[in-house]
Amino acid sequence: YAKGALFFATLRDTIGPEKFQALLRAYLDRYRWQIATPEEFRALAEEISGQNLDELWATWVGNTQ
C-alpha cells in the first residue's frame, strides 16, 4: 500500500500541487460512478499537467503507453 501513496506523492511533486488538485477534481468529475482504467487516469494526468509522464509511469507502474 505504501507504493501507491508514494506514487501519488511523486506525481504531485512532478506536476505541482495546483495541477495535482485539478487532476483529482477532474478525475472525480469525469469518472464519478464509473470505473476508470489506469490508462484513462494517466491520459487525464497528462492532459491536466501538460506533461509527458512516460518516465514517471515507467518507474512506478512499470509500463508506458
URQUIRA-V527649 format. One record per backbone hydrogen bond with DSSP energy under -1.0 kcal/mol. CO is the residue of the C=O (numbers start at 1). NH is the residue of the N-H. If there is no record, write none. Layout:
BEGIN
[[CO | NH] [CO | NH]]
END
This chain:
BEGIN
[[1 | 5] [2 | 6] [3 | 7] [4 | 8] [5 | 9] [6 | 10] [7 | 11] [8 | 12] [9 | 13] [10 | 14] [11 | 15] [12 | 16] [16 | 20] [17 | 21] [18 | 22] [19 | 23] [20 | 24] [21 | 25] [22 | 26] [23 | 27] [24 | 28] [25 | 29] [26 | 30] [27 | 31] [31 | 34] [37 | 41] [38 | 42] [39 | 43] [40 | 44] [41 | 45] [42 | 46] [43 | 47] [44 | 48] [45 | 49] [46 | 50] [53 | 57] [54 | 58] [55 | 59] [56 | 60] [57 | 61] [57 | 62]]
END
